[in-house]
Amino acid sequence: MQKNLVRKIIIIGSSFFFLGMTSFSGMTTTAISIQLSVTFESSLTAICGTSCDEKPDLIITGLGTVQADDFVHNRVYCVVKNIGSENANNFIDIKVQIKRVLFGVFPINKTLYHYFANRWDSGGLPPNSTMGVNFTMDYRLPAWGFFRIYCQVNPDKRIEESNYDNNFYTQDVFVLFGNWERAL
C-alpha cells in the first residue's frame, strides 16, 4: 500500500512539474526532470527504507562457537539475522556443508560434512534481531586442515522473504588441534 501511494505521488508530482515547465527549452526541462526523479527516489527510500516489501529477510552474518553443557566441547552455530521489516517464522532452517580446501587454495569438490538444522522460537525472529542456530559439536569435525564452510538460511523457502539471493554465506577456516573456537 505504501509503495503504491509513493508511486502515485511520483507520477502526479512529475506530471504537475512538466506542465509548469513547458515554456523552458528541452535541455532545461531534461535537467530539471532528472533532479526531480532523484528527489522523488530519495523520498521513496525515506518512506520505505531499503525495501517496501513487508516481509522478513534472513541473512547469515557469521559462524561461532559456544561452550556446550559438558564444559569440554563447543557447539558450532550460524548467526542468523533478520534484516527485513516483519517477524520471521518460528522455525529458522539452515543447511551447512563443509568441504576440504587443499593447501588453503584449491577446493575439493567433495562434501565432508553435511548438516541440516533448525531452531524454534515462539514469536519468531523480529526485525534487526539475531539468533544462533547450532548445527554440530566441535568434536564431530576434523581436527586439522583448511576447510570451506557453505551455509544457507531458509534453504527450502518455508519462510516467504523479500530477498532470497542473500541467504548464502561462505567462510574459509584453518583448524589446528581441533580448535574450532579459534578457527571461527
C-alpha positions as CSV (number, residue, x, y, z in Angstrom):
1,M,0.0,0.0,0.0
2,Q,2.7,2.4,1.0
3,K,4.7,1.6,-2.2
4,N,1.7,2.3,-4.5
5,L,1.0,5.5,-2.7
6,V,4.6,6.7,-3.2
7,R,4.4,5.7,-6.9
8,K,1.2,7.8,-7.3
9,I,2.9,10.8,-5.7
10,I,5.8,10.4,-8.1
11,I,3.6,10.3,-11.1
12,I,1.3,13.2,-10.0
13,G,4.4,15.3,-9.0
14,S,6.2,14.6,-12.3
15,S,3.1,15.5,-14.4
16,F,2.5,18.7,-12.4
17,F,6.1,19.7,-12.7
18,F,6.3,19.1,-16.5
19,L,3.0,21.1,-17.0
20,G,4.6,24.0,-15.2
21,M,7.9,23.8,-17.2
22,T,6.6,23.7,-20.8
23,S,7.9,27.2,-21.6
24,F,11.5,26.3,-21.0
25,S,13.8,24.7,-23.6
26,G,14.1,20.9,-23.9
27,M,17.6,20.9,-22.3
28,T,16.4,22.8,-19.2
29,T,13.3,20.5,-18.8
30,T,15.5,17.4,-19.0
31,A,17.9,18.7,-16.4
32,I,15.1,19.7,-14.1
33,S,13.3,16.3,-14.6
34,I,16.5,14.4,-13.7
35,Q,16.8,16.4,-10.5
36,L,13.1,15.8,-9.8
37,S,13.4,12.0,-10.2
38,V,16.4,11.9,-7.9
39,T,14.4,13.9,-5.3
40,F,11.4,11.5,-5.5
41,E,13.6,8.4,-5.4
42,S,15.1,9.8,-2.2
43,S,11.5,10.3,-0.9
44,L,10.7,6.7,-1.8
45,T,13.7,5.5,0.2
46,A,12.9,7.7,3.1
47,I,9.4,6.4,3.3
48,C,10.0,2.7,2.7
49,G,13.6,2.2,3.8
50,T,15.6,-0.1,1.6
51,S,12.6,-2.2,0.7
52,C,8.9,-1.6,0.6
53,D,8.1,-5.2,0.9
54,E,6.6,-6.1,4.3
55,K,8.4,-9.4,4.7
56,P,11.3,-10.8,6.6
57,D,14.7,-11.1,5.0
58,L,17.2,-13.6,6.6
59,I,20.9,-13.5,6.2
60,I,23.8,-15.3,7.9
61,T,26.3,-12.9,9.4
62,G,28.9,-15.4,10.6
63,L,29.8,-18.5,12.4
64,G,30.7,-19.0,16.0
65,T,31.1,-21.5,18.9
66,V,29.6,-21.6,22.4
67,Q,30.6,-23.9,25.3
68,A,28.4,-27.0,25.5
69,D,26.8,-28.4,28.6
70,D,29.7,-30.8,29.2
71,F,32.2,-27.9,29.6
72,V,34.7,-29.7,27.4
73,H,33.3,-29.3,23.9
74,N,31.8,-26.4,21.9
75,R,28.6,-26.1,19.8
76,V,29.2,-24.7,16.4
77,Y,26.5,-22.4,15.1
78,C,25.5,-19.9,12.4
79,V,24.4,-16.4,13.3
80,V,21.2,-15.6,11.5
81,K,19.9,-12.0,11.3
82,N,16.5,-10.7,10.1
83,I,17.1,-7.5,8.1
84,G,13.5,-7.4,6.8
85,S,10.6,-5.4,8.2
86,E,8.5,-8.3,9.6
87,N,8.9,-11.1,12.0
88,A,10.3,-14.3,10.6
89,N,8.6,-17.7,11.1
90,N,9.0,-19.6,14.3
91,F,11.3,-22.2,12.6
92,I,14.6,-21.0,11.2
93,D,16.3,-23.6,9.0
94,I,19.9,-23.8,7.9
95,K,21.9,-26.1,5.6
96,V,25.7,-26.4,6.1
97,Q,28.3,-28.1,4.0
98,I,31.9,-28.4,5.0
99,K,34.5,-29.1,2.2
100,R,38.3,-29.5,2.4
101,V,40.5,-26.9,0.7
102,L,43.8,-28.3,-0.4
103,F,46.7,-26.2,0.8
104,G,44.2,-23.5,1.6
105,V,43.8,-22.7,-2.1
106,F,42.2,-25.5,-4.1
107,P,38.7,-26.5,-3.1
108,I,38.0,-30.2,-3.3
109,N,34.5,-30.8,-4.7
110,K,33.6,-33.4,-2.0
111,T,31.4,-32.6,0.9
112,L,33.0,-34.0,4.1
113,Y,30.1,-33.0,6.4
114,H,26.5,-32.0,5.6
115,Y,24.1,-30.7,8.2
116,F,20.5,-29.6,8.2
117,A,19.4,-27.9,11.4
118,N,16.6,-25.6,12.6
119,R,15.7,-23.6,15.6
120,W,12.3,-22.9,17.0
121,D,11.5,-19.7,18.9
122,S,8.0,-18.7,19.9
123,G,7.3,-15.3,18.3
124,G,9.9,-15.9,15.5
125,L,12.8,-13.6,14.8
126,P,11.9,-9.9,15.0
127,P,13.4,-7.4,12.5
128,N,17.0,-6.3,13.2
129,S,17.5,-9.2,15.6
130,T,20.0,-12.1,15.5
131,M,19.9,-15.7,16.7
132,G,22.4,-18.6,16.8
133,V,21.4,-21.9,15.1
134,N,23.5,-24.8,16.4
135,F,24.4,-27.3,13.7
136,T,27.1,-29.6,15.3
137,M,29.6,-30.1,18.1
138,D,33.3,-29.4,17.5
139,Y,34.5,-32.9,18.4
140,R,32.5,-34.2,15.4
141,L,34.5,-32.0,13.0
142,P,38.0,-32.7,11.6
143,A,40.9,-31.9,13.9
144,W,43.2,-30.2,11.4
145,G,43.2,-28.7,7.9
146,F,41.8,-26.0,5.6
147,F,38.1,-26.0,5.1
148,R,35.4,-24.0,3.3
149,I,32.1,-23.8,5.1
150,Y,29.0,-23.1,3.0
151,C,25.9,-22.0,4.8
152,Q,22.4,-21.3,3.6
153,V,19.5,-20.0,5.7
154,N,15.9,-20.9,4.7
155,P,17.0,-23.4,2.1
156,D,13.5,-24.8,1.4
157,K,12.0,-21.3,1.3
158,R,9.5,-22.2,4.1
159,I,9.6,-18.5,5.1
160,E,8.4,-16.0,2.5
161,E,11.2,-13.4,2.2
162,S,11.7,-10.2,0.3
163,N,15.1,-11.4,-1.0
164,Y,16.3,-15.0,-1.3
165,D,19.5,-14.0,-3.0
166,N,21.3,-13.1,0.2
167,N,20.7,-16.3,2.1
168,F,24.2,-17.8,1.4
169,Y,27.4,-17.4,3.4
170,T,30.8,-18.9,2.9
171,Q,33.8,-18.9,5.2
172,D,37.3,-20.3,4.9
173,V,38.8,-21.7,8.1
174,F,42.1,-23.2,9.2
175,V,41.8,-25.7,12.1
176,L,44.7,-27.0,14.1
177,F,44.5,-29.5,17.0
178,G,40.7,-29.4,16.7
179,N,40.4,-25.9,18.0
180,W,37.3,-24.7,16.1
181,E,36.8,-22.0,18.6
182,R,40.0,-20.2,17.5
183,A,39.3,-21.1,13.8
184,L,35.9,-19.3,13.7
